[in-house]
Amino acid sequence: QVRGLCGTFNGDQRDEFTTPEGDVELGVATFANAFRAAGACPALGPSIPNPCHGFPGSWERAEAACAVLVGPVFQ
């Protein structure tokens, strides 16, 4: 009975990308665009953009934060 961007949660991965119209999409971008409110944001292209490209310095901050997980504190 669950539907939407979180999938169907029925154990069948073949129907996880079910759109509001009931179609099953094969690609992530096409699936996500099916839930997009018209005009609210640009449609996704065929590939998902890297979120770090839109925020300069994000990659370095993320690497520094994640470095704690592989550092001596968690060994």
Phi and psi restraints in degrees (range 20) as a CNS / XPLOR table:
assign (resid 1 and name C) (resid 2 and name N)
       (resid 2 and name CA) (resid 2 and name C) 1.0 -91.2 20.0 2
assign (resid 2 and name N) (resid 2 and name CA)
       (resid 2 and name C) (resid 3 and name N) 1.0 136.3 20.0 2
assign (resid 2 and name C) (resid 3 and name N)
       (resid 3 and name CA) (resid 3 and name C) 1.0 -144.4 20.0 2
assign (resid 3 and name N) (resid 3 and name CA)
       (resid 3 and name C) (resid 4 and name N) 1.0 159.7 20.0 2
assign (resid 3 and name C) (resid 4 and name N)
       (resid 4 and name CA) (resid 4 and name C) 1.0 123.8 20.0 2
assign (resid 4 and name N) (resid 4 and name CA)
       (resid 4 and name C) (resid 5 and name N) 1.0 -161.0 20.0 2
assign (resid 4 and name C) (resid 5 and name N)
       (resid 5 and name CA) (resid 5 and name C) 1.0 -64.5 20.0 2
assign (resid 5 and name N) (resid 5 and name CA)
       (resid 5 and name C) (resid 6 and name N) 1.0 -18.4 20.0 2
assign (resid 5 and name C) (resid 6 and name N)
       (resid 6 and name CA) (resid 6 and name C) 1.0 -88.9 20.0 2
assign (resid 6 and name N) (resid 6 and name CA)
       (resid 6 and name C) (resid 7 and name N) 1.0 1.4 20.0 2
assign (resid 6 and name C) (resid 7 and name N)
       (resid 7 and name CA) (resid 7 and name C) 1.0 90.9 20.0 2
assign (resid 7 and name N) (resid 7 and name CA)
       (resid 7 and name C) (resid 8 and name N) 1.0 -168.9 20.0 2
assign (resid 7 and name C) (resid 8 and name N)
       (resid 8 and name CA) (resid 8 and name C) 1.0 -101.9 20.0 2
assign (resid 8 and name N) (resid 8 and name CA)
       (resid 8 and name C) (resid 9 and name N) 1.0 -18.3 20.0 2
assign (resid 8 and name C) (resid 9 and name N)
       (resid 9 and name CA) (resid 9 and name C) 1.0 53.4 20.0 2
assign (resid 9 and name N) (resid 9 and name CA)
       (resid 9 and name C) (resid 10 and name N) 1.0 42.7 20.0 2
assign (resid 9 and name C) (resid 10 and name N)
       (resid 10 and name CA) (resid 10 and name C) 1.0 -114.8 20.0 2
assign (resid 10 and name N) (resid 10 and name CA)
       (resid 10 and name C) (resid 11 and name N) 1.0 8.2 20.0 2
assign (resid 10 and name C) (resid 11 and name N)
       (resid 11 and name CA) (resid 11 and name C) 1.0 85.7 20.0 2
assign (resid 11 and name N) (resid 11 and name CA)
       (resid 11 and name C) (resid 12 and name N) 1.0 -6.4 20.0 2
assign (resid 11 and name C) (resid 12 and name N)
       (resid 12 and name CA) (resid 12 and name C) 1.0 -106.3 20.0 2
assign (resid 12 and name N) (resid 12 and name CA)
       (resid 12 and name C) (resid 13 and name N) 1.0 103.6 20.0 2
assign (resid 12 and name C) (resid 13 and name N)
       (resid 13 and name CA) (resid 13 and name C) 1.0 -69.4 20.0 2
assign (resid 13 and name N) (resid 13 and name CA)
       (resid 13 and name C) (resid 14 and name N) 1.0 -14.1 20.0 2
assign (resid 13 and name C) (resid 14 and name N)
       (resid 14 and name CA) (resid 14 and name C) 1.0 -69.5 20.0 2
assign (resid 14 and name N) (resid 14 and name CA)
       (resid 14 and name C) (resid 15 and name N) 1.0 -19.9 20.0 2
assign (resid 14 and name C) (resid 15 and name N)
       (resid 15 and name CA) (resid 15 and name C) 1.0 -113.7 20.0 2
assign (resid 15 and name N) (resid 15 and name CA)
       (resid 15 and name C) (resid 16 and name N) 1.0 18.5 20.0 2
assign (resid 15 and name C) (resid 16 and name N)
       (resid 16 and name CA) (resid 16 and name C) 1.0 -65.3 20.0 2
assign (resid 16 and name N) (resid 16 and name CA)
       (resid 16 and name C) (resid 17 and name N) 1.0 -30.2 20.0 2
assign (resid 16 and name C) (resid 17 and name N)
       (resid 17 and name CA) (resid 17 and name C) 1.0 -98.8 20.0 2
assign (resid 17 and name N) (resid 17 and name CA)
       (resid 17 and name C) (resid 18 and name N) 1.0 45.7 20.0 2
assign (resid 17 and name C) (resid 18 and name N)
       (resid 18 and name CA) (resid 18 and name C) 1.0 -80.6 20.0 2
assign (resid 18 and name N) (resid 18 and name CA)
       (resid 18 and name C) (resid 19 and name N) 1.0 126.1 20.0 2
assign (resid 18 and name C) (resid 19 and name N)
       (resid 19 and name CA) (resid 19 and name C) 1.0 -82.0 20.0 2
assign (resid 19 and name N) (resid 19 and name CA)
       (resid 19 and name C) (resid 20 and name N) 1.0 169.0 20.0 2
assign (resid 19 and name C) (resid 20 and name N)
       (resid 20 and name CA) (resid 20 and name C) 1.0 -58.7 20.0 2
assign (resid 20 and name N) (resid 20 and name CA)
       (resid 20 and name C) (resid 21 and name N) 1.0 -25.3 20.0 2
assign (resid 20 and name C) (resid 21 and name N)
       (resid 21 and name CA) (resid 21 and name C) 1.0 -82.6 20.0 2
assign (resid 21 and name N) (resid 21 and name CA)
       (resid 21 and name C) (resid 22 and name N) 1.0 -6.2 20.0 2
assign (resid 21 and name C) (resid 22 and name N)
       (resid 22 and name CA) (resid 22 and name C) 1.0 94.8 20.0 2
assign (resid 22 and name N) (resid 22 and name CA)
       (resid 22 and name C) (resid 23 and name N) 1.0 -0.7 20.0 2
assign (resid 22 and name C) (resid 23 and name N)
       (resid 23 and name CA) (resid 23 and name C) 1.0 -78.2 20.0 2
assign (resid 23 and name N) (resid 23 and name CA)
       (resid 23 and name C) (resid 24 and name N) 1.0 150.5 20.0 2
assign (resid 23 and name C) (resid 24 and name N)
       (resid 24 and name CA) (resid 24 and name C) 1.0 -105.7 20.0 2
assign (resid 24 and name N) (resid 24 and name CA)
       (resid 24 and name C) (resid 25 and name N) 1.0 115.6 20.0 2
assign (resid 24 and name C) (resid 25 and name N)
       (resid 25 and name CA) (resid 25 and name C) 1.0 -90.2 20.0 2
assign (resid 25 and name N) (resid 25 and name CA)
       (resid 25 and name C) (resid 26 and name N) 1.0 151.4 20.0 2
assign (resid 25 and name C) (resid 26 and name N)
       (resid 26 and name CA) (resid 26 and name C) 1.0 -93.5 20.0 2
assign (resid 26 and name N) (resid 26 and name CA)
       (resid 26 and name C) (resid 27 and name N) 1.0 -28.3 20.0 2
assign (resid 26 and name C) (resid 27 and name N)
       (resid 27 and name CA) (resid 27 and name C) 1.0 -105.1 20.0 2
assign (resid 27 and name N) (resid 27 and name CA)
       (resid 27 and name C) (resid 28 and name N) 1.0 148.0 20.0 2
assign (resid 27 and name C) (resid 28 and name N)
       (resid 28 and name CA) (resid 28 and name C) 1.0 -63.0 20.0 2
assign (resid 28 and name N) (resid 28 and name CA)
       (resid 28 and name C) (resid 29 and name N) 1.0 -45.2 20.0 2
assign (resid 28 and name C) (resid 29 and name N)
       (resid 29 and name CA) (resid 29 and name C) 1.0 -63.4 20.0 2
assign (resid 29 and name N) (resid 29 and name CA)
       (resid 29 and name C) (resid 30 and name N) 1.0 -44.5 20.0 2
assign (resid 29 and name C) (resid 30 and name N)
       (resid 30 and name CA) (resid 30 and name C) 1.0 -63.4 20.0 2
assign (resid 30 and name N) (resid 30 and name CA)
       (resid 30 and name C) (resid 31 and name N) 1.0 -40.0 20.0 2
assign (resid 30 and name C) (resid 31 and name N)
       (resid 31 and name CA) (resid 31 and name C) 1.0 -63.6 20.0 2
assign (resid 31 and name N) (resid 31 and name CA)
       (resid 31 and name C) (resid 32 and name N) 1.0 -49.4 20.0 2
assign (resid 31 and name C) (resid 32 and name N)
       (resid 32 and name CA) (resid 32 and name C) 1.0 -62.5 20.0 2
assign (resid 32 and name N) (resid 32 and name CA)
       (resid 32 and name C) (resid 33 and name N) 1.0 -39.5 20.0 2
assign (resid 32 and name C) (resid 33 and name N)
       (resid 33 and name CA) (resid 33 and name C) 1.0 -64.0 20.0 2
assign (resid 33 and name N) (resid 33 and name CA)
       (resid 33 and name C) (resid 34 and name N) 1.0 -25.9 20.0 2
assign (resid 33 and name C) (resid 34 and name N)
       (resid 34 and name CA) (resid 34 and name C) 1.0 -65.8 20.0 2
assign (resid 34 and name N) (resid 34 and name CA)
       (resid 34 and name C) (resid 35 and name N) 1.0 -23.6 20.0 2
assign (resid 34 and name C) (resid 35 and name N)
       (resid 35 and name CA) (resid 35 and name C) 1.0 -98.6 20.0 2
assign (resid 35 and name N) (resid 35 and name CA)
       (resid 35 and name C) (resid 36 and name N) 1.0 -1.9 20.0 2
assign (resid 35 and name C) (resid 36 and name N)
       (resid 36 and name CA) (resid 36 and name C) 1.0 -72.4 20.0 2
assign (resid 36 and name N) (resid 36 and name CA)
       (resid 36 and name C) (resid 37 and name N) 1.0 133.2 20.0 2
assign (resid 36 and name C) (resid 37 and name N)
       (resid 37 and name CA) (resid 37 and name C) 1.0 -76.3 20.0 2
assign (resid 37 and name N) (resid 37 and name CA)
       (resid 37 and name C) (resid 38 and name N) 1.0 127.1 20.0 2
assign (resid 37 and name C) (resid 38 and name N)
       (resid 38 and name CA) (resid 38 and name C) 1.0 -52.8 20.0 2
assign (resid 38 and name N) (resid 38 and name CA)
       (resid 38 and name C) (resid 39 and name N) 1.0 125.0 20.0 2
assign (resid 38 and name C) (resid 39 and name N)
       (resid 39 and name CA) (resid 39 and name C) 1.0 80.6 20.0 2
assign (resid 39 and name N) (resid 39 and name CA)
       (resid 39 and name C) (resid 40 and name N) 1.0 -9.1 20.0 2
assign (resid 39 and name C) (resid 40 and name N)
       (resid 40 and name CA) (resid 40 and name C) 1.0 -75.2 20.0 2
assign (resid 40 and name N) (resid 40 and name CA)
       (resid 40 and name C) (resid 41 and name N) 1.0 -32.5 20.0 2
assign (resid 40 and name C) (resid 41 and name N)
       (resid 41 and name CA) (resid 41 and name C) 1.0 -158.0 20.0 2
assign (resid 41 and name N) (resid 41 and name CA)
       (resid 41 and name C) (resid 42 and name N) 1.0 160.0 20.0 2
assign (resid 41 and name C) (resid 42 and name N)
       (resid 42 and name CA) (resid 42 and name C) 1.0 -69.1 20.0 2
assign (resid 42 and name N) (resid 42 and name CA)
       (resid 42 and name C) (resid 43 and name N) 1.0 148.8 20.0 2
assign (resid 42 and name C) (resid 43 and name N)
       (resid 43 and name CA) (resid 43 and name C) 1.0 -69.0 20.0 2
assign (resid 43 and name N) (resid 43 and name CA)
       (resid 43 and name C) (resid 44 and name N) 1.0 147.0 20.0 2
assign (resid 43 and name C) (resid 44 and name N)
       (resid 44 and name CA) (resid 44 and name C) 1.0 -72.8 20.0 2
assign (resid 44 and name N) (resid 44 and name CA)
       (resid 44 and name C) (resid 45 and name N) 1.0 144.3 20.0 2
assign (resid 44 and name C) (resid 45 and name N)
       (resid 45 and name CA) (resid 45 and name C) 1.0 -81.9 20.0 2
assign (resid 45 and name N) (resid 45 and name CA)
       (resid 45 and name C) (resid 46 and name N) 1.0 -171.0 20.0 2
assign (resid 45 and name C) (resid 46 and name N)
       (resid 46 and name CA) (resid 46 and name C) 1.0 -65.5 20.0 2
assign (resid 46 and name N) (resid 46 and name CA)
       (resid 46 and name C) (resid 47 and name N) 1.0 -22.7 20.0 2
assign (resid 46 and name C) (resid 47 and name N)
       (resid 47 and name CA) (resid 47 and name C) 1.0 -119.9 20.0 2
assign (resid 47 and name N) (resid 47 and name CA)
       (resid 47 and name C) (resid 48 and name N) 1.0 149.5 20.0 2
assign (resid 47 and name C) (resid 48 and name N)
       (resid 48 and name CA) (resid 48 and name C) 1.0 -81.3 20.0 2
assign (resid 48 and name N) (resid 48 and name CA)
       (resid 48 and name C) (resid 49 and name N) 1.0 125.7 20.0 2
assign (resid 48 and name C) (resid 49 and name N)
       (resid 49 and name CA) (resid 49 and name C) 1.0 -69.4 20.0 2
assign (resid 49 and name N) (resid 49 and name CA)
       (resid 49 and name C) (resid 50 and name N) 1.0 149.7 20.0 2
assign (resid 49 and name C) (resid 50 and name N)
       (resid 50 and name CA) (resid 50 and name C) 1.0 -74.1 20.0 2
assign (resid 50 and name N) (resid 50 and name CA)
       (resid 50 and name C) (resid 51 and name N) 1.0 121.3 20.0 2
assign (resid 50 and name C) (resid 51 and name N)
       (resid 51 and name CA) (resid 51 and name C) 1.0 -62.1 20.0 2
assign (resid 51 and name N) (resid 51 and name CA)
       (resid 51 and name C) (resid 52 and name N) 1.0 -24.4 20.0 2
assign (resid 51 and name C) (resid 52 and name N)
       (resid 52 and name CA) (resid 52 and name C) 1.0 -70.1 20.0 2
assign (resid 52 and name N) (resid 52 and name CA)
       (resid 52 and name C) (resid 53 and name N) 1.0 -22.6 20.0 2
assign (resid 52 and name C) (resid 53 and name N)
       (resid 53 and name CA) (resid 53 and name C) 1.0 -67.5 20.0 2
assign (resid 53 and name N) (resid 53 and name CA)
       (resid 53 and name C) (resid 54 and name N) 1.0 -26.2 20.0 2
assign (resid 53 and name C) (resid 54 and name N)
       (resid 54 and name CA) (resid 54 and name C) 1.0 -86.7 20.0 2
assign (resid 54 and name N) (resid 54 and name CA)
       (resid 54 and name C) (resid 55 and name N) 1.0 -8.1 20.0 2
assign (resid 54 and name C) (resid 55 and name N)
       (resid 55 and name CA) (resid 55 and name C) 1.0 -132.7 20.0 2
assign (resid 55 and name N) (resid 55 and name CA)
       (resid 55 and name C) (resid 56 and name N) 1.0 92.1 20.0 2
assign (resid 55 and name C) (resid 56 and name N)
       (resid 56 and name CA) (resid 56 and name C) 1.0 -55.2 20.0 2
assign (resid 56 and name N) (resid 56 and name CA)
       (resid 56 and name C) (resid 57 and name N) 1.0 135.9 20.0 2
assign (resid 56 and name C) (resid 57 and name N)
       (resid 57 and name CA) (resid 57 and name C) 1.0 89.8 20.0 2
assign (resid 57 and name N) (resid 57 and name CA)
       (resid 57 and name C) (resid 58 and name N) 1.0 -10.6 20.0 2
assign (resid 57 and name C) (resid 58 and name N)
       (resid 58 and name CA) (resid 58 and name C) 1.0 -64.2 20.0 2
assign (resid 58 and name N) (resid 58 and name CA)
       (resid 58 and name C) (resid 59 and name N) 1.0 -40.5 20.0 2
assign (resid 58 and name C) (resid 59 and name N)
       (resid 59 and name CA) (resid 59 and name C) 1.0 -61.0 20.0 2
assign (resid 59 and name N) (resid 59 and name CA)
       (resid 59 and name C) (resid 60 and name N) 1.0 -45.5 20.0 2
assign (resid 59 and name C) (resid 60 and name N)
       (resid 60 and name CA) (resid 60 and name C) 1.0 -64.8 20.0 2
assign (resid 60 and name N) (resid 60 and name CA)
       (resid 60 and name C) (resid 61 and name N) 1.0 -41.6 20.0 2
assign (resid 60 and name C) (resid 61 and name N)
       (resid 61 and name CA) (resid 61 and name C) 1.0 -65.4 20.0 2
assign (resid 61 and name N) (resid 61 and name CA)
       (resid 61 and name C) (resid 62 and name N) 1.0 -39.6 20.0 2
assign (resid 61 and name C) (resid 62 and name N)
       (resid 62 and name CA) (resid 62 and name C) 1.0 -66.1 20.0 2
assign (resid 62 and name N) (resid 62 and name CA)
       (resid 62 and name C) (resid 63 and name N) 1.0 -43.3 20.0 2
assign (resid 62 and name C) (resid 63 and name N)
       (resid 63 and name CA) (resid 63 and name C) 1.0 -62.8 20.0 2
assign (resid 63 and name N) (resid 63 and name CA)
       (resid 63 and name C) (resid 64 and name N) 1.0 -40.9 20.0 2
assign (resid 63 and name C) (resid 64 and name N)
       (resid 64 and name CA) (resid 64 and name C) 1.0 -65.1 20.0 2
assign (resid 64 and name N) (resid 64 and name CA)
       (resid 64 and name C) (resid 65 and name N) 1.0 -41.9 20.0 2
assign (resid 64 and name C) (resid 65 and name N)
       (resid 65 and name CA) (resid 65 and name C) 1.0 -67.5 20.0 2
assign (resid 65 and name N) (resid 65 and name CA)
       (resid 65 and name C) (resid 66 and name N) 1.0 -40.2 20.0 2
assign (resid 65 and name C) (resid 66 and name N)
       (resid 66 and name CA) (resid 66 and name C) 1.0 -74.8 20.0 2
assign (resid 66 and name N) (resid 66 and name CA)
       (resid 66 and name C) (resid 67 and name N) 1.0 -22.2 20.0 2
assign (resid 66 and name C) (resid 67 and name N)
       (resid 67 and name CA) (resid 67 and name C) 1.0 -60.5 20.0 2
assign (resid 67 and name N) (resid 67 and name CA)
       (resid 67 and name C) (resid 68 and name N) 1.0 -27.5 20.0 2
assign (resid 67 and name C) (resid 68 and name N)
       (resid 68 and name CA) (resid 68 and name C) 1.0 -60.3 20.0 2
assign (resid 68 and name N) (resid 68 and name CA)
       (resid 68 and name C) (resid 69 and name N) 1.0 -36.4 20.0 2
assign (resid 68 and name C) (resid 69 and name N)
       (resid 69 and name CA) (resid 69 and name C) 1.0 -67.1 20.0 2
assign (resid 69 and name N) (resid 69 and name CA)
       (resid 69 and name C) (resid 70 and name N) 1.0 -27.0 20.0 2
assign (resid 69 and name C) (resid 70 and name N)
       (resid 70 and name CA) (resid 70 and name C) 1.0 -105.6 20.0 2
assign (resid 70 and name N) (resid 70 and name CA)
       (resid 70 and name C) (resid 71 and name N) 1.0 6.6 20.0 2
assign (resid 70 and name C) (resid 71 and name N)
       (resid 71 and name CA) (resid 71 and name C) 1.0 -86.5 20.0 2
assign (resid 71 and name N) (resid 71 and name CA)
       (resid 71 and name C) (resid 72 and name N) 1.0 -175.7 20.0 2
assign (resid 71 and name C) (resid 72 and name N)
       (resid 72 and name CA) (resid 72 and name C) 1.0 -64.0 20.0 2
assign (resid 72 and name N) (resid 72 and name CA)
       (resid 72 and name C) (resid 73 and name N) 1.0 -24.2 20.0 2
assign (resid 72 and name C) (resid 73 and name N)
       (resid 73 and name CA) (resid 73 and name C) 1.0 -59.8 20.0 2
assign (resid 73 and name N) (resid 73 and name CA)
       (resid 73 and name C) (resid 74 and name N) 1.0 -36.6 20.0 2
assign (resid 73 and name C) (resid 74 and name N)
       (resid 74 and name CA) (resid 74 and name C) 1.0 -105.9 20.0 2
assign (resid 74 and name N) (resid 74 and name CA)
       (resid 74 and name C) (resid 75 and name N) 1.0 11.9 20.0 2
